[in-house]
């Protein structure tokens, strides 16, 4: 499994951003368009800053931007992944509204999931097939809003579902891409800090051959196109 580790967030972000830009350039050359799924949480702040540093190298207006998950909150909420990405990446890149495909959490989780599902079906004119999916990692092994023990982990017939177990504050329902929607992506990237997630990262290394029984949601991310790429920052204790 391709795992790259860095002492600093800056070094990890720069390397990951370069990797993403290279993937986008090859995709745009082949298809003249590209689709990217953005992550929530705090780690993307570092990655987004690095991506902005490369803004002159690619036409971001040819890229459609999606979200891996969202809380059932208003878009202006400080807990909104959409708000965070608008402030740290999409706004500074001046991406046009029609290229941003947000999850409308203000509708409530059930209706927002249905709305986003229709959006994806219309965009892809069939099964969901993202070019790049960027994910984070939680201390409990969750990724997107796929939490341990949540029924969403078993959903395999649609691209979007709701998550009801989410143990993190605020305790609201969430909307998330399903495992099949993520695993059909051409490229999947995990970007995460090490702090607080040492047990998960140790398990990642222990399962380098993919032989361990799947116990945590991140271990079910096994893209059809090949292993996910990991960028991890922070010194080992």
C-alpha positions in Angstrom: 0.0 0.0 0.0 1.5 3.4 -1.0 2.1 5.3 2.3 4.2 8.4 2.4 5.0 10.0 5.8 6.3 13.4 6.6 7.5 15.3 9.7 5.6 18.4 8.9 2.1 19.3 7.5 3.7 21.7 5.1 5.9 19.0 3.5 3.0 16.5 3.3 0.7 19.1 1.9 3.1 20.3 -0.8 3.8 16.7 -1.9 0.1 15.7 -1.9 -0.9 18.8 -3.8 1.7 18.1 -6.4 0.4 14.5 -6.7 -3.2 15.8 -7.1 -2.2 18.4 -9.7 -0.3 15.9 -11.8 -3.4 13.6 -11.7 -5.7 16.5 -12.7 -3.4 17.5 -15.5 -3.4 14.0 -17.0 -7.2 13.7 -16.6 -7.8 17.0 -18.2 -5.6 16.2 -21.1 -7.5 12.9 -21.6 -11.1 14.1 -21.0 -11.1 17.9 -20.9 -12.9 17.8 -17.6 -12.3 16.3 -14.1 -14.2 15.6 -11.0 -12.8 16.0 -7.5 -14.3 15.0 -4.1 -13.2 17.2 -1.2 -12.9 16.1 2.4 -14.2 17.6 5.6 -12.4 18.0 8.9 -9.3 20.1 9.7 -6.6 18.4 7.7 -7.8 19.8 4.4 -6.8 23.3 5.6 -3.2 22.4 5.1 -3.7 20.7 1.8 -5.9 23.5 0.4 -3.2 26.1 1.2 -0.7 24.0 -0.8 -3.2 23.6 -3.7 -3.6 27.3 -3.8 0.1 27.7 -4.2 -0.2 25.8 -7.6 -3.2 27.7 -8.8 -1.4 29.1 -11.9 -0.6 25.6 -13.2 -4.1 24.4 -14.0 -7.5 25.7 -15.1 -9.6 25.0 -12.0 -12.6 26.1 -13.9 -12.6 22.8 -15.9 -12.9 20.9 -12.7 -16.2 19.9 -11.0 -16.0 19.9 -7.2 -18.0 17.5 -5.0 -18.1 16.7 -1.3 -17.5 13.4 0.4 -19.8 14.1 3.3 -21.7 16.9 5.1 -23.5 17.6 8.3 -27.2 18.4 8.3 -26.6 22.1 8.9 -27.0 25.4 7.1 -24.2 26.2 4.6 -23.3 29.2 6.8 -22.8 27.0 9.8 -19.2 26.8 11.3 -19.8 23.1 11.1 -20.4 23.0 7.4 -17.8 21.3 5.2 -19.1 23.4 2.3 -18.3 26.6 4.2 -14.8 25.4 5.1 -14.0 24.5 1.6 -15.4 27.7 0.2 -13.3 29.8 2.6 -10.1 27.8 2.2 -10.1 26.7 -1.5 -13.1 27.2 -3.8 -13.6 30.8 -3.0 -9.9 31.8 -3.4 -9.9 29.8 -6.7 -12.9 31.8 -7.8 -14.7 28.6 -8.9 -18.1 29.3 -10.5 -21.2 28.2 -8.7 -22.2 25.7 -11.4 -18.9 23.8 -10.9 -19.6 23.3 -7.1 -21.8 20.4 -6.2 -22.6 20.8 -2.6 -24.6 18.6 -0.3 -27.6 20.7 0.9 -27.5 19.8 4.5 -30.1 22.4 5.4 -32.7 20.1 3.8 -32.2 17.6 6.5 -30.1 14.4 6.1 -32.7 12.3 4.3 -33.7 14.9 1.7 -30.2 16.1 1.3 -29.0 12.6 0.5 -31.8 12.2 -2.1 -30.9 15.5 -3.6 -27.2 14.8 -3.8 -27.9 11.3 -5.3 -29.9 12.9 -8.1 -27.2 15.4 -8.7 -24.6 12.7 -9.1 -26.8 10.6 -11.4 -27.5 13.6 -13.6 -23.8 14.7 -13.7 -22.4 11.3 -14.6 -25.4 10.2 -16.7 -25.2 6.8 -14.9 -23.0 5.2 -12.2 -20.9 7.5 -10.1 -17.3 7.6 -11.3 -15.2 10.3 -9.7 -11.7 11.1 -10.9 -10.2 11.9 -7.6 -11.6 11.4 -4.1 -9.7 13.0 -1.1 -10.4 11.6 2.3 -9.4 12.2 5.9 -9.1 9.8 8.8 -10.7 10.0 12.3 -9.2 8.6 15.5 -11.9 5.9 15.5 -11.1 4.9 11.9 -14.0 6.7 10.3 -13.6 8.4 6.9 -16.1 10.7 5.2 -19.1 10.1 7.5 -18.7 6.3 7.5 -18.4 5.6 11.2 -17.8 2.2 13.0 -21.0 0.4 13.4 -23.1 2.7 11.3 -25.6 1.1 8.9 -24.2 3.3 6.1 -21.2 0.9 5.9 -23.6 -1.8 4.5 -25.2 0.4 1.8 -24.1 -0.9 -1.6 -27.0 0.0 -3.9 -26.8 3.8 -4.0 -24.0 6.4 -4.1 -25.2 8.5 -1.2 -26.7 7.7 2.1 -27.2 9.1 5.7 -25.1 8.4 8.7 -26.9 8.3 12.1 -24.3 7.1 14.5 -21.8 10.0 14.2 -20.3 10.3 17.7 -18.7 13.7 17.1 -20.1 17.1 17.9 -22.3 18.5 16.8 -24.5 15.4 17.2 -26.5 15.8 14.0 -27.2 13.4 11.2 -24.8 13.4 8.2 -24.9 12.7 4.5 -22.0 10.6 3.1 -20.8 9.0 -0.1 -21.1 5.2 0.2 -18.2 2.8 0.0 -19.0 1.7 -3.6 -19.1 5.4 -4.7 -15.7 6.0 -3.3 -14.2 2.7 -4.4 -15.1 3.2 -8.1 -13.0 6.4 -8.2 -10.0 6.5 -10.4 -7.7 7.8 -7.6 -8.3 7.9 -3.8 -6.1 9.9 -1.5 -6.0 9.9 2.2 -4.5 13.1 3.8 -4.2 13.0 7.6 -2.1 14.0 10.6 -0.7 11.3 12.9 -1.6 12.8 16.2 -4.5 11.0 17.9 -4.6 8.5 15.1 -1.6 6.4 16.0 -3.5 3.2 16.5 -5.2 3.5 13.1 -1.9 4.3 11.3 -0.2 1.4 13.1 -3.0 -0.9 11.8 -2.5 0.6 8.3 1.1 -0.4 8.4 0.3 -3.9 9.8 -2.2 -4.5 7.0 0.2 -3.4 4.2 -0.8 -6.6 2.2 -4.5 -6.0 2.9 -4.7 -9.3 4.7 -6.3 -8.2 8.0 -10.0 -8.6 8.6 -11.8 -5.3 8.0 -12.6 -3.8 11.4 -12.6 0.0 10.7 -14.3 2.0 8.0 -11.1 3.2 6.4 -10.1 -0.4 5.8 -13.1 -0.8 3.4 -11.7 1.8 1.1 -10.2 -0.5 -1.5 -10.5 1.2 -4.9 -11.2 -0.9 -7.9 -8.4 1.0 -9.7 -5.7 0.1 -7.2 -4.6 1.0 -3.6 -5.3 4.4 -2.1 -2.4 6.8 -1.7 -1.7 7.9 1.9 0.0 11.2 2.9 0.6 11.3 6.7 2.2 14.1 8.6 3.5 14.3 12.2 6.5 12.7 13.9 6.2 9.3 15.5 6.2 9.3 19.3 
